[in-house]
Structure formats: C-alpha cells, structure tokens
C-alpha cells in the first residue's frame, strides 16, 4: 500500500531533506522511524528536496508498505518516533500511481524577512534579518514581471544541471506585518534556489540597491548577475504542494 | 552611570532569568557579556525573574557602570557578546533612582496556546500544545472576573512565601488566529505563577472541564484547588514592563 504524508519541520538542525554524508536529514529521520515501526527499510520520496536550514509547513512525501497500520493512523504511529522538530500532520492512502514529486502540479513557498535594527531572539532561525528599511511598494512593482511563463535561467544557481529553465509562476504576493515581510510565491515548478534568488533580488530592490525593472531585465537576458544575492536558506518555508487529486482532502 | 536595557530572549535553552546552580541563566549571560566589555563584574537587575523556559520580548534590566560607552551604544556593544537567543533591543541612560524591578508600575504577559491534533514542529517551543478544541467565548466569560483588585491567593504557587496576595489586573484579552490562541494579561503586579495558573484554568474552561464561574469562585475562596493546572512555562512571554517614565521613549 502507498502512504502519503503531510509533514511540518523546523529545518534548523538538519542537513536538508535528502540523506547527506554529514549531518542528519529529514528523509533519514522518516525512514528510520518507519523502520522502527515495521522492522523494514522503506524509501521515502519527498515532493521537494529542501536545502539545509529550509523549513516546511506542508512538505509531502510517500512510501510503500505491507504493514496493516490503517493509513490515517500512520500519523499517530510515526510522531512518537520522530524528533519534536518534525511532525506528521496528516497521513492517507494513495493510488500506486501517486508520486509525491512527479504527481505535484504546483508548490507554494514563503520567504520571511525580519526588518529591524536588531535580529529577533525568538524567531531569528525562521526569518532573514535585514537591518535596512525595505520599501514594499518597490518590491511589488519589481515582482510583477516575475509572474507568467518565462525562462528563469537568471534565477537558477550555477551548480544546477537542469537544461530546460522555462517555468510558470502563478502568483507573487508581498505583505508587511510590523517588522515582518512575507513573500509568497506559487508556481507549477521551480528551479534550484529560484525562490531564494528572487527573495535576495527583491531585498536589494527594497533597500534601493537595484531598480524595479531589474527582474524584467534578468528574465530577458538570462544572466545570473542581473539578479541579486541568494537569500539565506533559513528564511524559506515550503508551505504547500498541490496535486490534481489532494491526498489529504476532507481530513 | 545607570544603564537600562530592553531585552528579548528565547527562554528554551536557559535555566531562567536568575543565576542557577544547574544551567545557564539570562542574567549570567548578560553579566558575563558586560564583564567581557568592561573587565569588571556588574550586577544586572531584571524587572521580572522569569522561570526556565519562559520567553521575553520586552524584559527590562539595569546595571551601573563607569564605562565611557555612550548609553545608546550599549546595545551594539553587548549583542556580539551574547548568544543569538538573547538580543538587546534598546539601551538608555536612566536616573540613579531607577530600578528595573521596583520602579515598574505594570507588566504585560502573553500566554500562547496552539490548538491542533498534532504539535507544531516550527513553533512548539513557543506555545502550549492543546489537542482538544477550546471555546474562546467560554474562556472570555470566565476571564472577566479576573480583572480588578482582588486577593489572588488561589492563583499563586504554594511554594511562594509572599504575604500580601492582593494585586490589580487591568485587562485580560483572548484572541484566536487559526490554531493559535493568545491570552494577554496586563496588571500592576503578579504573584508567582499567577499568569500560568490563569492560563491553565482558562484552558480547562475552554475544553469544558470547568464551569465559567470557577475563576470568580477561586478568587472568593482563595483555594488553589478551585483554579486549574499551572500551564507550562514555554507558552509564557513577558511582553512589556511599564514605567511612569519610559526609559526607551523616543528611541
């Protein structure tokens, strides 16, 4: 039987989603918890391989098992075997054709900035501390051209070996709540570090270091140096993964 | 010269405000940081001696120094010598008659509940996880009688040796934001664990375990067992300390 999991994690103490030679990964913690319960190793496939330090409120993963544990009980079975910083929010049975990564038709990421003279002691691990004031109107103007279907080559880390850099971004929203600024991005798919490069570019626009047309230009030229810095991992949150048929619908 | 500090901290890794035989305290971290800068020990006096695990957004403390560091620069001087989970938000010169604790005329505490079937992986250290639904209307009804000047003996931990248990509470506010419920309490002064016992009692009212008149009865009888459990420390946040003359006004 194939089981889908809806997972929340604080990425701070982990080497990222995927198994790493140095440091524990989220995938490893899940596979070890499943092995503790069933006595057998089961590969867990995630919708997105989040980097070290990246958080998730709505990561989705799947695995196959012959266990007789009812699908919705996997949540209760797994949580006691996981660290407090990883929680299974939902579990459900899915068709054998469901794949957490390949069946996904879209994702929602949130990048969080904390704009204040002094960093946050309480939530510094969950937001990028920016000391200089950011103009959200300028950021919104610049972000407009990011939506649509474009070649996002300028917003892809140079280490990536992806050939097709065309993607479709459905919406970009920027909101301010006191010292917190959130950048919400929804799209059909993302290149490696695409949201973090967008977040870094928008920060530079917000503090007046880059003009508002820089994103349009970067998309046009495809040159990485037309975009801004890669914002740090710890401000990024994977909020949701979308499927044509939501595995957790109605729960 | 007397310096006042406005301090934010994540209480998770600390043994509380005050020096403890086991584990590091916030006070200790501050005194060590000051000693690293000035080469001399200076006692730091806090407005409230928060327990292990309790957080602060607006703790206030003072210390005396002969250092020539300008008062408002103490913030920048201290932060690099402190762990990331303690940040000085403001620093200012105050009169020699100012005392962080004895000059305070009021405090604002916030208690945070997280009401959901599964605990929060991201913010579990900052809120009390309650699995059962809480009725905020019932909580508000019960909380009404908490305001005013009363003998709060029923809301004081038995370990306390305070004789006068009369205090004045100015306001109690309960708000829900998705799975988060916040309880904001402002008062002139509080007994030991008073806000945590109120938070525990209101949780029991919210899940239907105690009637809404239980707080009025507990105040009337002064019996600790008429009130509910002491809510855990990690949901409590010291938000602000009030002074007739705000040391940080205008900064």
Interface residues (C-beta under 8 A of the other chain):
Chain A: X8 X9 X10 X55 X57 X75 X79 X84 X85 X86 X87 X88 X89 X118 X119 X120 X121 X122 X124 X126
Chain B: X8 X9 X10 X55 X57 X75 X79 X84 X85 X86 X87 X88 X89 X118 X119 X120 X121 X122 X124 X126
